[in-house]
């Protein structure tokens, strides 16, 4: 995977980033404003889970019919799922839970909701088409979802990521990769906490 400067990264570099995220999320938790913390996460100081095995990742790829993009693959080999990916996504999928958005019962409605969007720029691809082919990453959120687009692939093999909330008024927000999408969520939760008067870690 690659960091924000495009340098190659690996799971040994995911680990300290996610550990820092976990510690800062837990330390900054406000029980009066935030949802309850998972007891296991507090005990371990870790919002993730045990790493996926290479066989579990391979099984997910076989089930989905596609090789996963590098940054997601390395993430899963670091933690097989994730709690609290920012303020509005409560749970990210592990290998057995990854699914195409169109194949999900609970989230496929996003596709219909964004299929009637009108575009001022006729060169823009309809949002509904992007969603219809996307991989769903998030399992639970505040009317929000995280996705990867397997058709929008860069020279590194990374799929474009999307963050979408029905209440944002912005439509799907595009990111260059899963890593960039996750880093944005990390940055946003710090921004929101600063906005309510908390100091930055």
C-alpha positions as a Python dict, from the first residue, in 0.01 Angstrom:
ca = {
    (1, 'X'): (0, 0, 0),
    (2, 'X'): (105, 363, -25),
    (3, 'X'): (99, 659, 211),
    (4, 'X'): (-28, 1007, 128),
    (5, 'X'): (299, 1083, -54),
    (6, 'X'): (269, 775, -274),
    (7, 'X'): (542, 577, -97),
    (8, 'X'): (508, 201, -69),
    (9, 'X'): (375, 86, 269),
    (10, 'X'): (309, -256, 422),
    (11, 'X'): (121, -407, 712),
    (12, 'X'): (404, -321, 951),
    (13, 'X'): (322, 43, 876),
    (14, 'X'): (-55, -6, 898),
    (15, 'X'): (-5, -138, 1251),
    (16, 'X'): (137, 179, 1416),
    (17, 'X'): (-110, 403, 1234),
    (18, 'X'): (-406, 194, 1348),
    (19, 'X'): (-264, 162, 1699),
    (20, 'X'): (-231, 541, 1723),
    (21, 'X'): (-586, 579, 1589),
    (22, 'X'): (-713, 335, 1852),
    (23, 'X'): (-538, 508, 2140),
    (24, 'X'): (-650, 854, 2034),
    (25, 'X'): (-1008, 742, 1976),
    (26, 'X'): (-1031, 569, 2314),
    (27, 'X'): (-850, 845, 2507),
    (28, 'X'): (-1072, 1114, 2354),
    (29, 'X'): (-1398, 929, 2411),
    (30, 'X'): (-1671, 1137, 2576),
    (31, 'X'): (-1938, 906, 2724),
    (32, 'X'): (-2191, 1191, 2723),
    (33, 'X'): (-2150, 1266, 2352),
    (34, 'X'): (-2013, 949, 2195),
    (35, 'X'): (-2154, 602, 2160),
    (36, 'X'): (-2039, 334, 2404),
    (37, 'X'): (-1695, 187, 2355),
    (38, 'X'): (-1651, -184, 2303),
    (39, 'X'): (-1513, -334, 2626),
    (40, 'X'): (-1268, -555, 2440),
    (41, 'X'): (-1137, -257, 2243),
    (42, 'X'): (-1082, -59, 2564),
    (43, 'X'): (-908, -351, 2733),
    (44, 'X'): (-676, -415, 2439),
    (45, 'X'): (-632, -51, 2333),
    (46, 'X'): (-718, -165, 1982),
    (47, 'X'): (-1022, -92, 1764),
    (48, 'X'): (-936, -379, 1536),
    (49, 'X'): (-944, -756, 1558),
    (50, 'X'): (-696, -1036, 1504),
    (51, 'X'): (-529, -1026, 1161),
    (52, 'X'): (-681, -1218, 875),
    (53, 'X'): (-477, -1509, 748),
    (54, 'X'): (-355, -1521, 389),
    (55, 'X'): (-600, -1807, 334),
    (56, 'X'): (-891, -1595, 462),
    (57, 'X'): (-799, -1313, 226),
    (58, 'X'): (-766, -1557, -63),
    (59, 'X'): (-1107, -1706, 21),
    (60, 'X'): (-1263, -1359, 16),
    (61, 'X'): (-1105, -1286, -321),
    (62, 'X'): (-1231, -1616, -462),
    (63, 'X'): (-1583, -1548, -332),
    (64, 'X'): (-1587, -1194, -473),
    (65, 'X'): (-1424, -1298, -800),
    (66, 'X'): (-1162, -1023, -780),
    (67, 'X'): (-818, -972, -627),
    (68, 'X'): (-848, -708, -356),
    (69, 'X'): (-657, -380, -392),
    (70, 'X'): (-321, -365, -211),
    (71, 'X'): (-409, -124, 69),
    (72, 'X'): (-723, -317, 166),
    (73, 'X'): (-539, -648, 145),
    (74, 'X'): (-262, -524, 376),
    (75, 'X'): (-521, -376, 612),
    (76, 'X'): (-700, -711, 646),
    (77, 'X'): (-370, -886, 711),
    (78, 'X'): (-327, -637, 998),
    (79, 'X'): (-683, -651, 1134),
    (80, 'X'): (-976, -855, 1009),
    (81, 'X'): (-1232, -575, 1044),
    (82, 'X'): (-1244, -248, 1237),
    (83, 'X'): (-1459, -64, 1490),
    (84, 'X'): (-1535, 309, 1469),
    (85, 'X'): (-1390, 418, 1135),
    (86, 'X'): (-1453, 782, 1222),
    (87, 'X'): (-1762, 931, 1382),
    (88, 'X'): (-2021, 795, 1140),
    (89, 'X'): (-1903, 446, 1045),
    (90, 'X'): (-1932, 207, 1335),
    (91, 'X'): (-1796, -114, 1185),
    (92, 'X'): (-1587, -218, 884),
    (93, 'X'): (-1613, -564, 731),
    (94, 'X'): (-1366, -843, 779),
    (95, 'X'): (-1283, -1092, 505),
    (96, 'X'): (-1600, -1299, 546),
    (97, 'X'): (-1824, -990, 549),
    (98, 'X'): (-1702, -808, 240),
    (99, 'X'): (-1977, -797, -22),
    (100, 'X'): (-2079, -621, -340),
    (101, 'X'): (-2324, -347, -248),
    (102, 'X'): (-2576, -473, -504),
    (103, 'X'): (-2580, -815, -335),
    (104, 'X'): (-2664, -686, 14),
    (105, 'X'): (-3021, -680, 142),
    (106, 'X'): (-2973, -400, 393),
    (107, 'X'): (-2764, -156, 185),
    (108, 'X'): (-2859, -209, -180),
    (109, 'X'): (-3115, 70, -142),
    (110, 'X'): (-2829, 317, -176),
    (111, 'X'): (-2815, 226, -545),
    (112, 'X'): (-3179, 312, -608),
    (113, 'X'): (-3153, 631, -404),
    (114, 'X'): (-2868, 764, -618),
    (115, 'X'): (-2979, 630, -956),
    (116, 'X'): (-3206, 928, -1026),
    (117, 'X'): (-2937, 1193, -974),
    (118, 'X'): (-2928, 1459, -1245),
    (119, 'X'): (-2590, 1586, -1359),
    (120, 'X'): (-2503, 1933, -1476),
    (121, 'X'): (-2189, 1784, -1634),
    (122, 'X'): (-2286, 1521, -1889),
    (123, 'X'): (-1932, 1378, -1873),
    (124, 'X'): (-1980, 1270, -1512),
    (125, 'X'): (-2059, 904, -1458),
    (126, 'X'): (-2396, 852, -1288),
    (127, 'X'): (-2355, 792, -916),
    (128, 'X'): (-2596, 500, -925),
    (129, 'X'): (-2373, 315, -1172),
    (130, 'X'): (-2071, 361, -948),
    (131, 'X'): (-2260, 233, -646),
    (132, 'X'): (-2407, -62, -838),
    (133, 'X'): (-2063, -211, -902),
    (134, 'X'): (-1895, -111, -575),
    (135, 'X'): (-1763, -325, -291),
    (136, 'X'): (-1925, -245, 43),
    (137, 'X'): (-1671, -199, 322),
    (138, 'X'): (-1891, -79, 608),
    (139, 'X'): (-2140, -290, 801),
    (140, 'X'): (-2297, -25, 1024),
    (141, 'X'): (-2309, 354, 1017),
    (142, 'X'): (-2509, 670, 1075),
    (143, 'X'): (-2687, 667, 736),
    (144, 'X'): (-2337, 645, 587),
    (145, 'X'): (-2142, 387, 390),
    (146, 'X'): (-1784, 327, 270),
    (147, 'X'): (-1720, 168, -70),
    (148, 'X'): (-1451, 76, -322),
    (149, 'X'): (-1497, 98, -700),
    (150, 'X'): (-1331, -195, -885),
    (151, 'X'): (-1360, -19, -1221),
    (152, 'X'): (-1169, 293, -1111),
    (153, 'X'): (-820, 145, -1069),
    (154, 'X'): (-487, 328, -1076),
    (155, 'X'): (-144, 211, -1188),
    (156, 'X'): (-74, 68, -841),
    (157, 'X'): (-381, -155, -850),
    (158, 'X'): (-565, 63, -598),
    (159, 'X'): (-942, 101, -632),
    (160, 'X'): (-1100, 441, -578),
    (161, 'X'): (-1275, 471, -242),
    (162, 'X'): (-1601, 647, -164),
    (163, 'X'): (-1757, 783, 153),
    (164, 'X'): (-2128, 855, 127),
    (165, 'X'): (-2380, 985, 382),
    (166, 'X'): (-2743, 1053, 299),
    (167, 'X'): (-2739, 1367, 513),
    (168, 'X'): (-2419, 1523, 377),
    (169, 'X'): (-2575, 1683, 69),
    (170, 'X'): (-2253, 1608, -121),
    (171, 'X'): (-2310, 1275, -290),
    (172, 'X'): (-2031, 1016, -295),
    (173, 'X'): (-1692, 1164, -203),
    (174, 'X'): (-1408, 1006, -400),
    (175, 'X'): (-1064, 909, -267),
    (176, 'X'): (-772, 755, -454),
    (177, 'X'): (-752, 437, -245),
    (178, 'X'): (-876, 257, 64),
    (179, 'X'): (-581, 400, 257),
    (180, 'X'): (-671, 755, 153),
    (181, 'X'): (-1032, 693, 255),
    (182, 'X'): (-925, 565, 597),
    (183, 'X'): (-679, 848, 651),
    (184, 'X'): (-956, 1096, 574),
    (185, 'X'): (-1179, 936, 839),
    (186, 'X'): (-894, 958, 1090),
    (187, 'X'): (-845, 1326, 1010),
    (188, 'X'): (-1217, 1399, 1028),
    (189, 'X'): (-1266, 1258, 1374),
    (190, 'X'): (-987, 1480, 1503),
    (191, 'X'): (-1142, 1781, 1328),
    (192, 'X'): (-1482, 1710, 1481),
    (193, 'X'): (-1336, 1675, 1828),
    (194, 'X'): (-1140, 1997, 1792),
    (195, 'X'): (-1462, 2161, 1681),
    (196, 'X'): (-1627, 2070, 2009),
    (197, 'X'): (-1342, 2214, 2213),
    (198, 'X'): (-1111, 1916, 2259),
    (199, 'X'): (-736, 1947, 2220),
    (200, 'X'): (-562, 1758, 1941),
    (201, 'X'): (-364, 1454, 2048),
}
